Amino acid sequence: MRTVPIARRPNKVRAEEFATPPGSDRSFAAFLGALPDVLAARDFLALARAIADAAGNRAVVVMIGGHVVKTGLAPILIDLMRRRIITHLAMNASAAIHDYEIARWGGTSEDVAAGLRDGTFGMAEETGREMNEAFIRGQGQRWGMGESLARALDGASLAHPELSLLKNADALGVPMSVHSAIGAEIIHQHPTASGAAIGDTSHRDFRRLAASLPALHDGGVVLNLGSAVILPEVFLKALTIARNLNEGRPTGFTAADLDMLRHYRPHENVVRRPTLDGGKGYEITGHHELMVPLLAWSVLSMIDSRR
């Protein structure tokens, strides 16, 4: 048996990387400085710094699934759009449905199991009719799905307009896109659904997302928040278009997936494959209702510390 001096042994953890307990300064900046410089804490801080560095300089593209809206995070994302940190907001159609219902009537998210028993799951009359009519109108006006919904909300009586990602992105002039999958959303069950209108408006938004991606080059950030399938697939194809038209750019950006579970498509299509030729990918596991506010507060704290 051979031994080696401990001074020659490489160590993965060093004492100076340990966390610091709360002291007299209990500000948020002090909290960030007290985190251990290891594993997910290190990745989290690196991601927050990447967003703070990109703010006002490069694109920050945020892609969200429906759970992000259902966990009450719209005000945080709206604030980041208002501060011009988020430069493009992409959502799957589930997120758009929840957003529309919250803005219009102040509630969303039905009991799926109960409605499935008698065939009433997803059969809300007003939701399906109004959203599908918005797509049909949008097709005629050559609008995308996101702007079609935002303009439908403009003409409606709203319970909570201040909570709508769709409406606020449109008012702030932040590019937004809604990406639909035929048969995957409750509004496709409605008798007013038009496949032509759904396909036309969502495809227009797919092109809009592709047009926003070149600004990721050399320092931008793309975040996938809670979409396990649709948006990772859409992002990969939109990135292909952007690189096809821009001599292989964008590269050198940060890509991150934040979700409660690790999934194959976000890992491959957002975090790993897009950053193979430069950039950095992060996967941070945790509940959206905790991680997204922490990330937003961290970014703003870092931006404030530089002023």
TALINLIN-V890093 format. One record per residue. N is the residue number from 0. PSI is psi in degrees with one decimal (NA if undefined). OMEGA is omega in whole degrees, -180 to 180 (NA if undefined). Layout:
BEGIN
n=[N	N]
psi=[PSI	PSI]
omega=[OMEGA	OMEGA]
END
This chain:
BEGIN
n=[0	1	2	3	4	5	6	7	8	9	10	11	12	13	14	15	16	17	18	19	20	21	22	23	24	25	26	27	28	29	30	31	32	33	34	35	36	37	38	39	40	41	42	43	44	45	46	47	48	49	50	51	52	53	54	55	56	57	58	59	60	61	62	63	64	65	66	67	68	69	70	71	72	73	74	75	76	77	78	79	80	81	82	83	84	85	86	87	88	89	90	91	92	93	94	95	96	97	98	99	100	101	102	103	104	105	106	107	108	109	110	111	112	113	114	115	116	117	118	119	120	121	122	123	124	125	126	127	128	129	130	131	132	133	134	135	136	137	138	139	140	141	142	143	144	145	146	147	148	149	150	151	152	153	154	155	156	157	158	159	160	161	162	163	164	165	166	167	168	169	170	171	172	173	174	175	176	177	178	179	180	181	182	183	184	185	186	187	188	189	190	191	192	193	194	195	196	197	198	199	200	201	202	203	204	205	206	207	208	209	210	211	212	213	214	215	216	217	218	219	220	221	222	223	224	225	226	227	228	229	230	231	232	233	234	235	236	237	238	239	240	241	242	243	244	245	246	247	248	249	250	251	252	253	254	255	256	257	258	259	260	261	262	263	264	265	266	267	268	269	270	271	272	273	274	275	276	277	278	279	280	281	282	283	284	285	286	287	288	289	290	291	292	293	294	295	296	297	298	299	300	301	302	303	304	305	306]
psi=[132.9	138.8	164.1	150.7	137.4	-24.6	-23.2	-9.0	127.3	139.0	138.5	-22.7	135.9	155.3	-36.4	-8.5	-2.4	158.8	160.7	132.2	161.9	135.5	-154.6	-30.0	108.1	30.7	167.3	-37.0	-38.7	-37.8	-45.8	-41.1	-18.2	-7.8	148.4	145.8	58.9	150.1	-127.2	-31.8	-41.7	-45.1	-42.1	-46.4	-37.4	-40.0	-44.7	-41.4	-38.1	-40.6	-43.1	-39.2	-35.8	-25.9	119.7	-5.0	-39.5	171.2	142.5	102.1	122.6	124.8	130.7	147.0	175.7	-31.5	-29.5	-38.8	-42.8	-22.7	13.5	28.2	0.8	-43.7	-34.0	-43.6	-37.5	-41.6	-40.5	-31.4	-41.0	-33.7	0.2	28.8	-50.0	125.4	-14.0	131.2	117.7	139.5	148.7	169.1	-24.3	-45.7	-40.4	-38.9	-48.1	-40.8	-44.3	-44.8	-39.4	-45.1	-42.2	-45.5	-6.9	7.2	156.0	177.4	91.3	171.0	102.0	-47.4	-41.7	-43.1	-27.0	-29.3	-40.9	10.9	21.1	-1.7	128.8	11.1	22.8	122.5	-52.3	-40.9	-52.2	-44.0	-48.7	-42.5	-40.9	-36.9	-35.0	-39.3	-40.1	-43.2	-42.4	-36.8	-42.5	-30.8	-1.7	42.5	159.7	171.3	-40.7	-48.4	-28.4	-42.7	-40.0	-40.0	-27.1	-38.9	-32.6	-30.8	12.0	161.8	121.7	138.6	-39.2	72.8	-28.9	-15.0	1.4	118.6	-42.0	-51.3	-41.8	-38.2	-43.0	-44.0	-33.6	-7.2	22.0	123.5	133.8	156.3	144.1	131.0	110.0	153.5	112.8	125.7	-9.4	-12.4	149.0	-29.4	-12.7	-15.9	-16.9	143.5	-16.9	-3.0	133.9	112.4	-36.2	-43.9	-40.4	-48.1	-42.3	-47.4	-37.4	-36.1	-36.3	-37.4	-31.3	-43.6	-36.2	-41.4	-45.4	-35.5	-22.4	-17.1	-31.1	-28.4	-2.5	-18.8	130.5	59.1	-4.3	176.1	137.1	128.6	131.7	113.4	92.9	14.7	114.4	-24.3	-60.5	-57.8	-35.6	-38.4	-44.4	-43.2	-42.9	-41.5	-38.7	-37.0	-38.1	-44.0	-46.9	-42.8	-33.2	-38.1	-9.7	37.4	45.3	0.6	150.4	146.9	177.8	28.8	168.7	133.5	135.0	145.0	123.6	118.0	170.2	-23.9	155.7	134.4	155.0	-51.8	-45.4	-38.2	-48.1	-46.9	-16.1	-50.4	-47.7	-62.2	-45.3	-17.9	10.0	-32.2	22.0	144.4	-170.3	139.6	140.8	144.1	119.6	119.0	130.7	168.3	134.3	-40.6	-14.3	-46.7	-38.3	-46.4	-40.6	-41.8	-45.6	-46.1	-38.3	-44.5	-47.7	-36.1	-41.2	-39.4	-43.0	-35.1	-16.2	-6.3	NA]
omega=[-180	175	179	176	-179	178	179	-177	175	179	178	-177	177	-174	-177	179	-176	177	177	179	-180	177	-179	177	-179	176	179	178	178	176	180	180	-179	-179	176	-179	-177	169	-173	178	177	180	-179	-180	178	178	179	178	179	179	179	178	-178	-174	179	-177	-177	180	168	-177	-179	179	-174	170	-175	-177	179	177	-177	179	169	-174	-180	-179	180	179	177	178	179	174	-180	178	180	174	173	-178	174	177	177	179	169	-174	175	178	-180	179	179	179	-179	-177	178	-180	-172	-173	176	179	180	175	-179	175	-174	-176	-179	-179	-179	-178	-177	176	179	178	177	-174	178	-174	-173	-179	-178	-177	-176	-178	178	175	177	179	180	177	-180	177	179	-178	-177	176	170	-179	-180	-179	176	180	180	-178	173	178	179	-177	-176	173	-171	175	-177	179	-177	-178	-175	173	-179	-175	-178	176	180	-179	-178	-179	177	179	178	-180	177	-172	-172	172	-174	-180	-177	-177	-175	-177	177	177	-172	-179	179	-175	177	178	180	-179	178	-179	-177	-176	179	177	177	178	175	178	179	177	179	-179	180	-171	179	-179	173	-169	172	172	178	-179	171	-179	171	-177	168	173	-174	-173	-168	-173	172	178	180	-179	-178	-180	178	177	177	178	-179	-180	178	-176	-173	174	176	177	15	169	176	177	177	178	-178	175	176	-180	-180	180	173	-180	-177	-173	175	179	-176	-169	178	-171	-169	-173	-177	-177	-179	-178	180	-177	-176	179	-180	171	-178	-175	178	-180	-178	-175	173	-171	-178	174	178	-179	-180	179	-180	180	-178	178	179	178	-179	-177	-179	-176	NA]
END
